[in-house]
Amino acid sequence: QYVERCKHSNVMDFDDLLFNTNLLFSSFPDVLKQYQELFSFILIDEYQDTNYSQHLIVKALAAKHQKVCAVGDDAQSIYSFRGANIDNILTFQRDFPNCKLFKLEQNYRSAETILEAANSVICNNKQRISKNLYSNLGRGNKLSLYRANDEADEALNLIREVKRLSLTESLSDMAVLYRTNSQSRAIEEACMANNI
């Protein structure tokens, strides 16, 4: 039914493209062979964010030459809600048994204190590729934790911290980082209410 619908439609979304590519490769081995010759080397970035369909396409394309470079970090997999499958990176060495694993464990941005906290969280993952992040940037400041009741409480705590820091530092040297745009509203409102 799905294939019939696609035959009569001029529009395919991303999932359709993946599905039909897998269907093409499994139904027409000669076409797969042409693409295997065309792509003898394959590089995938952010492999922890690939879905099962993408993983099957990589395996099919790489079956002939087995020359795949996958870059990723299982500890940074955050897109399962969009179909990303962490097993793709966790089973990569099984799927490509001749591969070599290179761990880039040195962090050039964060101090040791931050990385020790990250390591202590990451080590709780039941399935993971073991790693030990480290830095040569020194200990850094101690971490603090604030458990907010909601986004408004979180924003007010942020304002308190900004005001505290502004006694010794310039506001122009401060920035607020957040993960999604929806988080900005409470922060913006708290800043405006406090003339920041």
Accessible surface in RSA format (square Angstrom, percent):
REM  Atomic radii and reference values for relative SASA: ProtOr
REM  Chains: A
REM  Algorithm: Lee & Richards
REM  Probe-radius: 1.40
REM  Slices: 20
REM RES _ NUM      All-atoms   Total-Side   Main-Chain    Non-polar    All polar
REM                ABS   REL    ABS   REL    ABS   REL    ABS   REL    ABS   REL
RES GLN A   1   198.12 110.8 151.87 111.0  46.25 110.1  59.20 126.0 138.92 105.4
RES TYR A   2    70.40  32.9  62.82  35.7   7.58  19.7  63.14  47.4   7.26   9.0
RES VAL A   3    53.43  35.2  53.21  48.2   0.22   0.5  53.21  46.2   0.22   0.6
RES GLU A   4    87.10  50.0  86.98  65.8   0.12   0.3  46.93  90.8  40.17  32.8
RES ARG A   5   142.59  59.9 133.06  67.8   9.53  22.7  67.95  92.9  74.64  45.2
RES CYS A   6    21.27  16.1  10.90  12.2  10.37  24.4   9.73  24.7  11.54  12.4
RES LYS A   7   139.06  67.8 101.02  62.0  38.04  90.6  69.45  62.5  69.61  74.1
RES HIS A   8   152.18  83.2 115.50  80.3  36.69  93.9  88.20  90.9  63.98  74.5
RES SER A   9    44.21  37.4  27.35  36.5  16.87  38.9  19.61  41.8  24.60  34.5
RES ASN A  10   160.20 110.5 119.44 115.4  40.76  98.2  34.12  82.1 126.08 121.9
RES VAL A  11   118.01  77.7 107.40  97.2  10.61  25.6 110.12  95.7   7.89  21.4
RES MET A  12    86.78  44.9  61.80  40.9  24.98  59.5  57.57  48.9  29.21  38.7
RES ASP A  13    83.57  58.5  74.22  73.9   9.35  22.1  43.21 101.7  40.36  40.2
RES PHE A  14   120.76  60.4 113.72  70.4   7.04  18.3 114.67  69.5   6.09  17.4
RES ASP A  15    94.73  66.4  90.63  90.2   4.09   9.7  27.85  65.5  66.88  66.7
RES ASP A  16    14.45  10.1  14.45  14.4   0.00   0.0   0.00   0.0  14.45  14.4
RES LEU A  17    87.08  48.5  85.93  61.5   1.15   2.9  86.67  60.9   0.41   1.1
RES LEU A  18    18.51  10.3  18.39  13.2   0.12   0.3  18.51  13.0   0.00   0.0
RES PHE A  19    84.46  42.3  81.73  50.6   2.73   7.1  83.98  50.9   0.48   1.4
RES ASN A  20    31.95  22.0  28.24  27.3   3.71   8.9  20.33  48.9  11.62  11.2
RES THR A  21    41.57  29.6  39.04  39.6   2.53   6.0  17.05  22.9  24.52  37.1
RES ASN A  22    30.44  21.0  27.17  26.3   3.27   7.9  19.28  46.4  11.16  10.8
RES LEU A  23    64.43  35.9  60.36  43.2   4.07  10.2  63.58  44.7   0.86   2.3
RES LEU A  24    66.73  37.2  62.98  45.1   3.75   9.4  66.35  46.6   0.38   1.0
RES PHE A  25    14.75   7.4  11.21   6.9   3.55   9.2  11.33   6.9   3.42   9.8
RES SER A  26    88.72  75.0  53.83  71.8  34.88  80.4  52.70 112.2  36.02  50.5
RES SER A  27    58.93  49.8  30.06  40.1  28.88  66.5  23.71  50.5  35.23  49.4
RES PHE A  28   108.21  54.1 107.75  66.7   0.46   1.2 108.21  65.6   0.00   0.0
RES PRO A  29    93.78  68.3  89.65  81.7   4.13  15.0  89.99  74.3   3.79  23.5
RES ASP A  30    90.09  63.1  82.82  82.4   7.27  17.2  43.19 101.7  46.90  46.8
RES VAL A  31    33.22  21.9  33.22  30.1   0.00   0.0  33.22  28.9   0.00   0.0
RES LEU A  32    30.41  16.9  30.41  21.8   0.00   0.0  30.41  21.4   0.00   0.0
RES LYS A  33   126.02  61.5 125.74  77.1   0.29   0.7  68.59  61.7  57.43  61.2
RES GLN A  34   120.77  67.5 110.53  80.8  10.23  24.4  40.97  87.2  79.80  60.5
RES TYR A  35    85.23  39.8  84.80  48.2   0.43   1.1  38.39  28.8  46.85  57.7
RES GLN A  36    17.91  10.0  17.91  13.1   0.00   0.0   0.00   0.0  17.91  13.6
RES GLU A  37    87.15  50.0  68.81  52.1  18.34  43.7  39.31  76.0  47.84  39.1
RES LEU A  38   123.14  68.6  96.11  68.8  27.04  68.0 102.05  71.7  21.10  56.8
RES PHE A  39    91.40  45.7  88.04  54.5   3.37   8.8  90.28  54.7   1.13   3.2
RES SER A  40    34.85  29.4  31.58  42.1   3.27   7.5  10.87  23.1  23.98  33.6
RES PHE A  41   145.01  72.5 126.43  78.3  18.58  48.4 126.64  76.8  18.37  52.6
RES ILE A  42    24.50  13.9  17.88  13.3   6.62  15.9  21.91  15.8   2.59   7.0
RES LEU A  43   126.21  70.3  96.55  69.1  29.66  74.6  96.55  67.8  29.66  79.8
RES ILE A  44    25.39  14.4  22.54  16.8   2.85   6.9  25.39  18.3   0.00   0.0
RES ASP A  45    92.85  65.0  75.93  75.6  16.92  40.0  30.63  72.1  62.22  62.1
RES GLU A  46    87.09  50.0  85.22  64.5   1.87   4.4  35.30  68.3  51.78  42.3
RES TYR A  47     0.10   0.0   0.10   0.1   0.00   0.0   0.10   0.1   0.00   0.0
RES GLN A  48     3.38   1.9   3.38   2.5   0.00   0.0   0.00   0.0   3.38   2.6
RES ASP A  49    42.96  30.1  25.63  25.5  17.32  41.0  15.58  36.7  27.38  27.3
RES THR A  50    11.87   8.4  11.31  11.5   0.57   1.4  11.87  15.9   0.00   0.0
RES ASN A  51    28.63  19.7  28.60  27.6   0.03   0.1  10.10  24.3  18.53  17.9
RES TYR A  52   128.38  59.9 126.61  72.0   1.77   4.6  90.01  67.6  38.37  47.3
RES SER A  53    28.69  24.2  25.59  34.2   3.10   7.1  24.39  51.9   4.30   6.0
RES GLN A  54    44.74  25.0  43.50  31.8   1.25   3.0  11.38  24.2  33.37  25.3
RES HIS A  55     8.69   4.8   8.60   6.0   0.10   0.2   5.67   5.8   3.02   3.5
RES LEU A  56    63.81  35.5  60.67  43.4   3.14   7.9  60.67  42.6   3.13   8.4
RES ILE A  57    22.85  13.0  22.85  17.0   0.00   0.0  22.85  16.5   0.00   0.0
RES VAL A  58    12.65   8.3  12.65  11.5   0.00   0.0  12.65  11.0   0.00   0.0
RES LYS A  59    79.43  38.8  74.07  45.4   5.36  12.8  34.25  30.8  45.18  48.1
RES ALA A  60    23.82  21.9  15.46  23.9   8.36  19.0  23.39  32.9   0.43   1.1
RES LEU A  61    23.47  13.1  23.08  16.5   0.39   1.0  23.08  16.2   0.39   1.1
RES ALA A  62     2.26   2.1   0.12   0.2   2.14   4.9   2.26   3.2   0.00   0.0
RES ALA A  63    58.72  54.0  38.77  59.8  19.95  45.4  40.44  56.9  18.28  48.4
RES LYS A  64   104.65  51.1  71.94  44.1  32.70  77.9  58.65  52.8  46.00  49.0
RES HIS A  65    53.94  29.5  38.31  26.6  15.63  40.0  28.08  28.9  25.87  30.1
RES GLN A  66    88.49  49.5  65.31  47.7  23.17  55.2  38.32  81.6  50.17  38.0
RES LYS A  67   100.86  49.2  91.14  55.9   9.72  23.1  55.92  50.3  44.94  47.9
RES VAL A  68    26.79  17.6   1.48   1.3  25.30  61.0   2.64   2.3  24.14  65.5
RES CYS A  69    68.43  51.8  62.93  70.2   5.50  12.9  30.07  76.2  38.36  41.4
RES ALA A  70    32.12  29.5   2.88   4.5  29.24  66.5   2.90   4.1  29.23  77.4
RES VAL A  71    71.68  47.2  68.37  61.9   3.32   8.0  71.68  62.3   0.00   0.0
RES GLY A  72    37.57  46.3   0.00   N/A  37.57  46.3   6.88  18.9  30.69  68.7
RES ASP A  73    33.66  23.6  30.45  30.3   3.21   7.6  18.59  43.7  15.08  15.0
RES ASP A  74    11.90   8.3   3.55   3.5   8.35  19.7   0.90   2.1  10.99  11.0
RES ALA A  75    31.98  29.4   2.79   4.3  29.19  66.4   4.61   6.5  27.37  72.5
RES GLN A  76   109.08  61.0 100.71  73.6   8.37  19.9  28.83  61.4  80.25  60.9
RES SER A  77    32.99  27.9   8.79  11.7  24.19  55.7   4.35   9.3  28.63  40.1
RES ILE A  78    78.08  44.4  60.06  44.7  18.02  43.4  68.38  49.2   9.70  26.3
RES TYR A  79    63.48  29.6  63.48  36.1   0.00   0.0  27.63  20.8  35.84  44.2
RES SER A  80    85.75  72.5  70.50  94.1  15.25  35.1  37.24  79.3  48.51  68.0
RES PHE A  81   157.22  78.7 116.28  72.0  40.94 106.5 128.45  77.9  28.76  82.3
RES ARG A  82   164.02  68.9 129.53  66.0  34.49  82.1  53.95  73.7 110.07  66.7
RES GLY A  83    41.18  50.8   0.00   N/A  41.18  50.8  31.43  86.3   9.74  21.8
RES ALA A  84    11.20  10.3   0.92   1.4  10.27  23.4   1.32   1.9   9.87  26.2
RES ASN A  85    43.76  30.2  40.25  38.9   3.50   8.4  11.02  26.5  32.74  31.6
RES ILE A  86    54.11  30.8  51.79  38.6   2.32   5.6  51.79  37.3   2.32   6.3
RES ASP A  87    63.54  44.5  63.48  63.2   0.06   0.1  15.58  36.7  47.96  47.8
RES ASN A  88     3.17   2.2   2.72   2.6   0.45   1.1   0.45   1.1   2.72   2.6
RES ILE A  89    17.29   9.8  14.48  10.8   2.80   6.8  14.48  10.4   2.80   7.6
RES LEU A  90    39.89  22.2  14.85  10.6  25.04  62.9  14.85  10.4  25.04  67.4
RES THR A  91    31.28  22.2  29.07  29.5   2.20   5.3  26.98  36.2   4.30   6.5
RES PHE A  92    21.92  11.0  21.92  13.6   0.00   0.0  21.92  13.3   0.00   0.0
RES GLN A  93    87.29  48.8  81.00  59.2   6.28  15.0  28.07  59.8  59.21  44.9
RES ARG A  94   172.91  72.6 150.69  76.8  22.22  52.9  81.39 111.2  91.52  55.5
RES ASP A  95    28.53  20.0   8.24   8.2  20.29  48.0   5.03  11.8  23.49  23.4
RES PHE A  96    10.43   5.2  10.28   6.4   0.14   0.4  10.43   6.3   0.00   0.0
RES PRO A  97   101.42  73.9  73.71  67.2  27.71 100.7  75.79  62.6  25.63 159.3
RES ASN A  98   137.21  94.6 110.07 106.4  27.13  65.3  37.34  89.9  99.87  96.5
RES CYS A  99    40.51  30.6  12.43  13.9  28.08  66.0  18.88  47.8  21.63  23.3
RES LYS A 100   169.47  82.7 142.94  87.7  26.52  63.2  90.08  81.1  79.39  84.6
RES LEU A 101    84.50  47.1  53.55  38.3  30.95  77.8  55.50  39.0  28.99  78.0
RES PHE A 102   156.69  78.4 133.00  82.4  23.70  61.7 136.40  82.7  20.29  58.1
RES LYS A 103    90.94  44.4  60.04  36.8  30.90  73.6  38.68  34.8  52.26  55.7
RES LEU A 104   161.42  89.9 131.79  94.3  29.63  74.5 135.45  95.1  25.96  69.9
RES GLU A 105    46.78  26.9  43.36  32.8   3.42   8.2   3.45   6.7  43.33  35.4
RES GLN A 106    51.57  28.8  36.80  26.9  14.78  35.2   7.67  16.3  43.90  33.3
RES ASN A 107    42.19  29.1  36.24  35.0   5.96  14.3   6.74  16.2  35.45  34.3
RES TYR A 108   165.34  77.2 143.56  81.7  21.78  56.7 111.71  83.9  53.63  66.1
RES ARG A 109   222.97  93.6 190.39  97.1  32.58  77.6  67.22  91.9 155.75  94.4
RES SER A 110    27.26  23.0  22.64  30.2   4.62  10.6   5.16  11.0  22.10  31.0
RES ALA A 111    20.55  18.9  16.25  25.1   4.31   9.8  16.25  22.9   4.31  11.4
RES GLU A 112    39.72  22.8  39.72  30.0   0.00   0.0  15.21  29.4  24.51  20.0
RES THR A 113    21.59  15.4  19.91  20.2   1.68   4.0  16.99  22.8   4.60   7.0
RES ILE A 114    79.15  45.0  78.13  58.2   1.01   2.4  78.24  56.3   0.91   2.5
RES LEU A 115     5.10   2.8   5.10   3.6   0.00   0.0   5.10   3.6   0.00   0.0
RES GLU A 116    81.13  46.6  75.39  57.0   5.73  13.7  40.12  77.6  41.01  33.5
RES ALA A 117    33.20  30.5  26.33  40.6   6.87  15.6  32.60  45.9   0.59   1.6
RES ALA A 118    32.15  29.6  23.44  36.2   8.70  19.8  31.56  44.4   0.58   1.5
RES ASN A 119    28.37  19.6  24.73  23.9   3.64   8.8  19.51  47.0   8.86   8.6
RES SER A 120    65.27  55.2  54.39  72.6  10.88  25.1  45.06  96.0  20.21  28.3
RES VAL A 121   102.55  67.5 100.80  91.3   1.75   4.2 101.48  88.2   1.07   2.9
RES ILE A 122    23.18  13.2  22.43  16.7   0.75   1.8  23.18  16.7   0.00   0.0
RES CYS A 123    70.85  53.6  53.04  59.2  17.81  41.9  21.50  54.5  49.35  53.2
RES ASN A 124   110.99  76.5  87.43  84.5  23.56  56.7  31.73  76.4  79.26  76.6
RES ASN A 125    64.90  44.8  53.25  51.5  11.65  28.0  13.40  32.3  51.49  49.8
RES LYS A 126   207.40 101.2 165.06 101.3  42.34 100.8 120.39 108.4  87.01  92.7
RES GLN A 127   126.69  70.8 109.75  80.2  16.94  40.3  36.81  78.3  89.88  68.2
RES ARG A 128    81.96  34.4  53.50  27.3  28.46  67.8   7.56  10.3  74.40  45.1
RES ILE A 129    35.22  20.0  31.38  23.4   3.84   9.3  35.22  25.4   0.00   0.0
RES SER A 130    64.87  54.8  60.37  80.6   4.50  10.4  36.68  78.1  28.19  39.5
RES LYS A 131    39.18  19.1  19.71  12.1  19.47  46.4  23.96  21.6  15.22  16.2
RES ASN A 132    95.76  66.0  94.35  91.2   1.41   3.4  28.14  67.7  67.62  65.4
RES LEU A 133    34.87  19.4  30.50  21.8   4.37  11.0  30.50  21.4   4.37  11.8
RES TYR A 134    93.44  43.6  93.44  53.2   0.00   0.0  61.86  46.5  31.58  38.9
RES SER A 135     5.17   4.4   0.00   0.0   5.17  11.9   0.00   0.0   5.17   7.2
RES ASN A 136   117.02  80.7  83.63  80.8  33.39  80.4  34.13  82.1  82.89  80.1
RES LEU A 137   102.73  57.2  72.02  51.5  30.71  77.2  77.97  54.8  24.76  66.6
RES GLY A 138    39.02  48.1   0.00   N/A  39.02  48.1  36.25  99.5   2.77   6.2
RES ARG A 139   134.08  56.3 128.68  65.6   5.39  12.8  77.56 106.0  56.52  34.3
RES GLY A 140    48.32  59.6   0.00   N/A  48.32  59.6  24.48  67.2  23.84  53.4
RES ASN A 141   133.94  92.4 120.03 116.0  13.91  33.5  30.27  72.9 103.67 100.2
RES LYS A 142   194.52  94.9 170.94 104.9  23.58  56.1 114.43 103.0  80.08  85.3
RES LEU A 143    89.93  50.1  61.57  44.0  28.36  71.3  63.32  44.5  26.61  71.6
RES SER A 144   115.35  97.5  78.26 104.4  37.09  85.4  50.24 107.0  65.11  91.2
RES LEU A 145   154.91  86.3 119.96  85.8  34.96  87.9 121.42  85.3  33.50  90.1
RES TYR A 146    98.85  46.2  74.12  42.2  24.73  64.4  62.52  47.0  36.33  44.8
RES ARG A 147   203.77  85.6 179.55  91.5  24.21  57.7  77.13 105.4 126.63  76.7
RES ALA A 148    35.43  32.6  10.82  16.7  24.61  56.0  10.82  15.2  24.61  65.2
RES ASN A 149   137.76  95.0 102.70  99.2  35.06  84.4  27.09  65.2 110.67 107.0
RES ASP A 150    77.03  54.0  62.48  62.2  14.55  34.4  34.57  81.4  42.46  42.3
RES GLU A 151   114.35  65.6 108.57  82.1   5.77  13.7  39.83  77.0  74.52  60.8
RES ALA A 152    54.96  50.5  52.34  80.8   2.62   6.0  54.51  76.8   0.45   1.2
RES ASP A 153    27.66  19.4  25.06  24.9   2.60   6.1  11.02  25.9  16.64  16.6
RES GLU A 154    88.87  51.0  87.69  66.3   1.18   2.8  26.22  50.7  62.64  51.1
RES ALA A 155     1.57   1.4   1.14   1.8   0.43   1.0   1.36   1.9   0.20   0.5
RES LEU A 156    88.14  49.1  87.42  62.5   0.72   1.8  87.42  61.4   0.72   1.9
RES ASN A 157    39.41  27.2  39.20  37.9   0.21   0.5   0.01   0.0  39.40  38.1
RES LEU A 158    47.20  26.3  44.97  32.2   2.23   5.6  47.20  33.1   0.00   0.0
RES ILE A 159     4.55   2.6   4.55   3.4   0.00   0.0   4.55   3.3   0.00   0.0
RES ARG A 160   126.82  53.2 119.95  61.1   6.87  16.4  73.77 100.8  53.05  32.2
RES GLU A 161    70.61  40.5  69.14  52.3   1.47   3.5  33.92  65.6  36.69  30.0
RES VAL A 162    16.54  10.9  16.54  15.0   0.00   0.0  16.54  14.4   0.00   0.0
RES LYS A 163    98.71  48.2  95.95  58.9   2.76   6.6  58.07  52.3  40.64  43.3
RES ARG A 164   138.14  58.0 129.47  66.0   8.66  20.6  67.48  92.2  70.65  42.8
RES LEU A 165    50.75  28.3  50.21  35.9   0.54   1.4  50.75  35.6   0.00   0.0
RES SER A 166    45.42  38.4  24.95  33.3  20.47  47.2  10.76  22.9  34.66  48.6
RES LEU A 167   151.64  84.4 117.69  84.2  33.95  85.3 120.95  84.9  30.69  82.6
RES THR A 168   119.40  84.9  81.56  82.7  37.83  90.2  79.61 106.9  39.79  60.1
RES GLU A 169    87.47  50.2  74.26  56.2  13.21  31.5  30.72  59.4  56.75  46.3
RES SER A 170    57.55  48.6  43.62  58.2  13.93  32.1  38.16  81.3  19.39  27.2
RES LEU A 171    86.76  48.3  74.25  53.1  12.50  31.4  74.40  52.3  12.35  33.2
RES SER A 172   103.31  87.3  61.90  82.6  41.42  95.4  57.71 122.9  45.60  63.9
RES ASP A 173   113.78  79.7  76.98  76.6  36.80  87.0  23.63  55.6  90.15  89.9
RES MET A 174    44.49  23.0  19.57  13.0  24.92  59.3  23.65  20.1  20.84  27.6
RES ALA A 175    89.08  81.9  50.77  78.3  38.31  87.1  58.91  83.0  30.17  79.9
RES VAL A 176    53.41  35.1  31.22  28.3  22.20  53.5  34.26  29.8  19.15  51.9
RES LEU A 177   165.88  92.4 136.09  97.4  29.79  74.9 138.00  96.9  27.88  75.0
RES TYR A 178    96.92  45.3  63.64  36.2  33.28  86.6  40.40  30.4  56.52  69.7
RES ARG A 179   171.83  72.1 140.05  71.4  31.78  75.7  65.52  89.5 106.30  64.4
RES THR A 180    70.35  50.0  64.28  65.2   6.07  14.5  65.27  87.7   5.09   7.7
RES ASN A 181   127.88  88.2 117.52 113.6  10.36  24.9  31.54  75.9  96.34  93.1
RES SER A 182    97.49  82.4  64.96  86.7  32.53  74.9  59.16 126.0  38.33  53.7
RES GLN A 183    73.28  41.0  65.44  47.8   7.83  18.7  29.72  63.3  43.56  33.0
RES SER A 184    15.55  13.1  15.55  20.8   0.00   0.0   1.89   4.0  13.66  19.1
RES ARG A 185   145.78  61.2 145.26  74.1   0.52   1.2  57.81  79.0  87.97  53.3
RES ALA A 186    16.99  15.6  10.64  16.4   6.35  14.5  13.30  18.7   3.69   9.8
RES ILE A 187    24.02  13.7  24.01  17.9   0.02   0.0  24.02  17.3   0.00   0.0
RES GLU A 188    80.82  46.4  76.93  58.2   3.89   9.3  35.17  68.0  45.64  37.3
RES GLU A 189    81.39  46.7  76.66  58.0   4.73  11.3  27.81  53.8  53.58  43.7
RES ALA A 190     9.27   8.5   3.49   5.4   5.78  13.2   8.46  11.9   0.82   2.2
RES CYS A 191    23.71  17.9  23.71  26.4   0.00   0.0   6.89  17.4  16.83  18.1
RES MET A 192   124.19  64.3 106.23  70.3  17.96  42.8  70.56  60.0  53.63  71.1
RES ALA A 193    84.86  78.0  44.05  68.0  40.81  92.8  57.04  80.3  27.82  73.7
RES ASN A 194    38.95  26.9  24.73  23.9  14.22  34.2   4.75  11.4  34.19  33.0
RES ASN A 195   145.31 100.2 110.01 106.3  35.30  85.0  35.51  85.5 109.80 106.1
RES ILE A 196    71.42  40.6  28.70  21.4  42.71 102.9  55.61  40.0  15.81  42.9
END  Absolute sums over single chains surface
CHAIN  1 A    14611.9      11939.0       2672.9       8191.0       6420.9
END  Absolute sums over all chains
TOTAL         14611.9      11939.0       2672.9       8191.0       6420.9
